[in-house]
Amino acid sequence: MTGLGDVDSSIPNVARMYDYYLGGYHNFAVDREAAEKILAIFPDTPAAARTNRRFLQRAVRHLAEAGVRQFLDIGTGLPTQGNVHEMTDGKVVYVDNDPVAVAQARSLVDGLDRVSVACADLREPEALLADPAVAGHLDFSQPVAILMVSILHFVPDEAHPGDLIARLRDATAPGSHLVVSHLTLDGVPAAPAAAGQQVYRQSSAPIVPRSKAAIADLFAGYDLLDPGLVWLGDWRPDNGDEQVSHGYGGVGVRAIRS
């Protein structure tokens, strides 16, 4: 496993901040300090993080029940409860560009032959797909569910997130799926929105909230499953699930025409 000496603890890391929101322990003082600044602006952030996590779990469970047997989870982040491989008995590949997250994911799934872990970057989709941990584990002639949960709002517009998704989409078979959750500031007053973004500008990855319409555009080439692109807590909720949503979520199936 990567040692602490290899970790940059001088600036807040967005994955470690998220871990703190979820009550985890994979974080440093600098992460907690930044996260507390966010909590001072948006006190319901931990509940929203749990809502986001439950959306992922419901989406994976739904796809597994529908017969999907392969999952490519891009932007895995740090290990927490209710991971993708715990929601399905199909093949899973976890992908992250953070060596610490990758090392901890590998430790988590050690001995599970149906789970693989790759250190790769969404911004280089061809290299990601060619990574032996991906290409050697998944059969792209068969449907694959690509999971992009809480990652795309860290991809700036100049990196063309829609094009990155399209390049991954085109590598999959018709009937493949895309799962997205994405932060929005729709309905948030300007002052707290600006203050929250300023905190993340000092972190490892500035945040790029998008409107519902802009997020919907990311599903080009996919047909959205019911109930469409909705607040995360509203996507096929289970009884007792929290309804605090800071973003939208949806699941699309790759159209045969794309």
C-alpha positions as CSV (number, residue, x, y, z in Angstrom):
1,M,0.0,0.0,0.0
2,T,1.1,3.5,-0.7
3,G,2.7,5.0,2.4
4,L,1.7,8.2,4.1
5,G,5.0,9.7,2.9
6,D,3.7,9.5,-0.7
7,V,0.5,11.4,0.2
8,D,0.2,15.2,-0.3
9,S,-1.3,16.3,2.9
10,S,-0.6,20.0,2.3
11,I,-3.9,20.7,0.4
12,P,-7.4,19.4,0.9
13,N,-8.2,16.3,-1.1
14,V,-11.7,16.1,-2.5
15,A,-11.9,12.3,-1.9
16,R,-10.8,12.6,1.6
17,M,-13.2,15.5,2.2
18,Y,-16.0,13.2,0.9
19,D,-14.8,10.5,3.2
20,Y,-15.1,12.9,6.1
21,Y,-18.6,13.8,5.1
22,L,-19.5,10.1,5.3
23,G,-18.0,9.7,8.7
24,G,-14.9,7.9,7.5
25,Y,-11.3,8.1,8.8
26,H,-9.3,8.3,5.6
27,N,-8.6,12.0,6.0
28,F,-6.2,14.5,7.4
29,A,-6.5,17.7,9.4
30,V,-6.3,19.8,6.2
31,D,-9.2,17.9,4.7
32,R,-11.3,18.2,7.9
33,E,-10.6,21.9,8.0
34,A,-11.8,22.4,4.4
35,A,-14.8,20.1,5.0
36,E,-15.8,22.1,8.0
37,K,-15.8,25.2,5.9
38,I,-18.3,23.5,3.6
39,L,-20.4,22.4,6.5
40,A,-20.6,25.9,7.8
41,I,-22.1,26.9,4.4
42,F,-24.1,23.8,3.7
43,P,-24.8,22.0,7.0
44,D,-26.7,19.2,5.3
45,T,-23.7,18.0,3.3
46,P,-23.2,14.7,5.2
47,A,-26.9,13.8,4.6
48,A,-26.4,14.7,0.9
49,A,-23.3,12.6,0.7
50,R,-25.3,9.6,2.1
51,T,-28.1,10.3,-0.3
52,N,-25.5,10.2,-3.2
53,R,-24.1,6.9,-1.9
54,R,-27.6,5.4,-1.6
55,F,-28.3,6.4,-5.2
56,L,-25.3,4.5,-6.4
57,Q,-26.3,1.5,-4.4
58,R,-29.9,1.5,-5.8
59,A,-28.7,2.0,-9.4
60,V,-26.3,-0.9,-9.2
61,R,-28.8,-3.1,-7.5
62,H,-31.4,-2.3,-10.2
63,L,-28.9,-3.0,-13.1
64,A,-27.8,-6.2,-11.4
65,E,-31.4,-7.4,-11.1
66,A,-31.9,-6.5,-14.8
67,G,-29.1,-8.8,-15.7
68,V,-26.1,-6.5,-16.0
69,R,-23.0,-8.5,-15.1
70,Q,-20.1,-6.0,-15.7
71,F,-19.5,-2.7,-13.9
72,L,-16.8,-0.1,-14.6
73,D,-16.7,2.3,-11.6
74,I,-14.7,5.4,-12.6
75,G,-13.7,7.7,-9.8
76,T,-14.1,5.1,-7.1
77,G,-12.6,7.3,-4.4
78,L,-11.8,5.9,-0.9
79,P,-13.3,2.7,0.3
80,T,-16.6,3.0,2.3
81,Q,-19.5,0.8,3.1
82,G,-21.8,-0.4,0.4
83,N,-19.3,-0.7,-2.4
84,V,-20.3,-1.7,-5.9
85,H,-19.0,-5.3,-5.6
86,E,-21.2,-5.7,-2.5
87,M,-24.3,-4.8,-4.6
88,T,-23.7,-7.4,-7.4
89,D,-22.0,-10.7,-7.9
90,G,-20.9,-9.7,-11.4
91,K,-17.5,-8.4,-12.5
92,V,-16.4,-5.0,-11.2
93,V,-13.5,-2.8,-12.1
94,Y,-12.7,0.1,-9.8
95,V,-10.8,3.0,-11.4
96,D,-9.2,6.0,-9.8
97,N,-6.3,8.3,-10.5
98,D,-5.3,8.7,-6.9
99,P,-2.7,6.1,-5.9
100,V,-3.9,6.0,-2.3
101,A,-7.5,5.3,-3.3
102,V,-6.2,2.6,-5.7
103,A,-4.1,1.0,-3.0
104,Q,-6.9,1.0,-0.5
105,A,-9.3,-0.4,-3.0
106,R,-6.9,-3.2,-3.8
107,S,-6.6,-4.0,-0.2
108,L,-10.4,-4.0,0.2
109,V,-10.9,-6.5,-2.6
110,D,-7.8,-8.7,-2.2
111,G,-8.7,-12.3,-3.1
112,L,-11.9,-11.4,-5.0
113,D,-11.2,-12.7,-8.5
114,R,-14.3,-11.0,-10.0
115,V,-13.0,-7.5,-8.9
116,S,-10.1,-5.6,-10.4
117,V,-8.6,-2.2,-9.7
118,A,-7.0,0.2,-12.1
119,C,-5.0,3.4,-11.6
120,A,-6.2,5.4,-14.6
121,D,-7.7,8.8,-15.5
122,L,-11.1,9.6,-17.0
123,R,-9.4,12.4,-19.0
124,E,-7.5,9.7,-20.9
125,P,-10.3,7.3,-21.8
126,E,-8.4,5.2,-24.4
127,A,-5.6,4.6,-21.9
128,L,-8.1,3.8,-19.2
129,L,-9.8,1.2,-21.5
130,A,-6.5,-0.3,-22.5
131,D,-5.3,-0.8,-18.9
132,P,-4.9,-4.5,-18.3
133,A,-7.0,-4.3,-15.1
134,V,-9.8,-3.1,-17.3
135,A,-9.3,-4.7,-20.7
136,G,-8.2,-8.0,-19.2
137,H,-11.2,-8.1,-16.8
138,L,-14.2,-6.9,-18.8
139,D,-15.7,-8.2,-22.1
140,F,-16.7,-5.1,-24.0
141,S,-18.5,-7.1,-26.6
142,Q,-21.1,-7.6,-23.9
143,P,-23.0,-4.8,-22.0
144,V,-21.0,-2.9,-19.4
145,A,-22.4,-0.4,-16.9
146,I,-20.2,2.7,-16.6
147,L,-20.5,4.4,-13.3
148,M,-19.6,8.1,-12.9
149,V,-20.8,9.0,-9.5
150,S,-19.6,12.3,-8.1
151,I,-16.7,12.6,-10.5
152,L,-17.9,14.7,-13.5
153,H,-18.3,17.8,-11.4
154,F,-14.6,17.7,-11.0
155,V,-14.1,17.7,-14.8
156,P,-13.9,21.3,-16.1
157,D,-15.7,22.4,-19.3
158,E,-12.4,22.8,-21.1
159,A,-11.8,19.0,-20.7
160,H,-15.0,18.4,-22.6
161,P,-16.7,15.8,-20.3
162,G,-19.3,15.0,-22.9
163,D,-16.6,14.0,-25.3
164,L,-14.9,11.8,-22.7
165,I,-18.2,10.0,-22.0
166,A,-18.8,9.5,-25.7
167,R,-15.4,7.9,-26.2
168,L,-16.2,5.5,-23.4
169,R,-19.7,4.9,-24.7
170,D,-18.5,4.1,-28.2
171,A,-16.3,1.3,-26.7
172,T,-19.3,-0.4,-25.2
173,A,-21.9,-2.7,-26.7
174,P,-25.5,-1.5,-27.3
175,G,-27.5,-2.3,-24.1
176,S,-24.6,-0.9,-21.9
177,H,-25.5,1.6,-19.3
178,L,-24.3,4.9,-17.9
179,V,-24.9,5.9,-14.2
180,V,-24.2,9.6,-13.3
181,S,-24.6,11.6,-10.2
182,H,-23.6,15.3,-10.5
183,L,-23.5,18.3,-8.2
184,T,-25.7,21.2,-9.0
185,L,-26.3,24.7,-7.6
186,D,-29.7,25.0,-9.1
187,G,-31.8,27.0,-6.7
188,V,-28.9,27.8,-4.4
189,P,-28.5,31.6,-3.6
190,A,-25.4,33.2,-5.2
191,A,-23.5,34.0,-2.0
192,P,-23.3,30.5,-0.5
193,A,-22.8,29.0,-4.0
194,A,-19.7,31.2,-4.5
195,A,-18.4,30.6,-1.0
196,G,-18.6,26.8,-1.5
197,Q,-16.9,26.9,-4.8
198,Q,-14.1,29.1,-3.3
199,V,-13.4,26.4,-0.7
200,Y,-13.0,23.8,-3.5
201,R,-10.7,26.1,-5.5
202,Q,-8.1,25.6,-2.7
203,S,-8.5,21.8,-2.9
204,S,-7.0,19.1,-5.1
205,A,-9.9,19.6,-7.6
206,P,-12.0,22.7,-8.1
207,I,-15.7,21.8,-8.4
208,V,-17.8,22.5,-11.4
209,P,-21.5,22.4,-10.6
210,R,-23.8,22.1,-13.6
211,S,-27.4,22.8,-14.4
212,K,-29.9,20.0,-14.9
213,A,-29.9,20.7,-18.7
214,A,-26.1,20.6,-18.9
215,I,-26.1,17.3,-17.0
216,A,-28.8,15.9,-19.2
217,D,-26.5,16.6,-22.2
218,L,-23.9,14.2,-20.8
219,F,-26.3,11.4,-21.6
220,A,-26.1,11.9,-25.3
221,G,-26.4,8.5,-27.0
222,Y,-28.2,7.0,-24.1
223,D,-32.0,6.7,-23.3
224,L,-32.7,7.6,-19.7
225,L,-34.5,5.0,-17.7
226,D,-37.5,6.1,-15.6
227,P,-37.8,8.4,-13.7
228,G,-35.2,10.2,-15.9
229,L,-32.8,12.8,-14.5
230,V,-34.0,13.7,-11.1
231,W,-32.8,14.8,-7.7
232,L,-30.7,11.9,-6.3
233,G,-33.1,11.1,-3.5
234,D,-35.9,10.8,-6.0
235,W,-34.3,8.1,-8.2
236,R,-36.3,5.0,-7.2
237,P,-36.0,5.6,-3.5
238,D,-36.4,2.9,-0.9
239,N,-38.4,3.4,2.2
240,G,-36.4,5.2,4.8
241,D,-33.8,6.7,2.3
242,E,-32.7,10.2,3.0
243,Q,-34.0,12.9,0.6
244,V,-31.3,15.5,1.0
245,S,-30.0,16.0,-2.6
246,H,-27.3,18.4,-3.7
247,G,-27.3,17.0,-7.2
248,Y,-29.1,15.1,-10.0
249,G,-28.8,11.5,-10.9
250,G,-29.9,9.3,-13.7
251,V,-29.3,6.0,-15.5
252,G,-29.2,5.6,-19.2
253,V,-29.0,2.7,-21.6
254,R,-27.0,2.9,-24.7
255,A,-29.2,3.3,-27.7
256,I,-28.8,0.9,-30.6
257,R,-28.8,3.9,-32.9
258,S,-25.7,5.6,-31.3
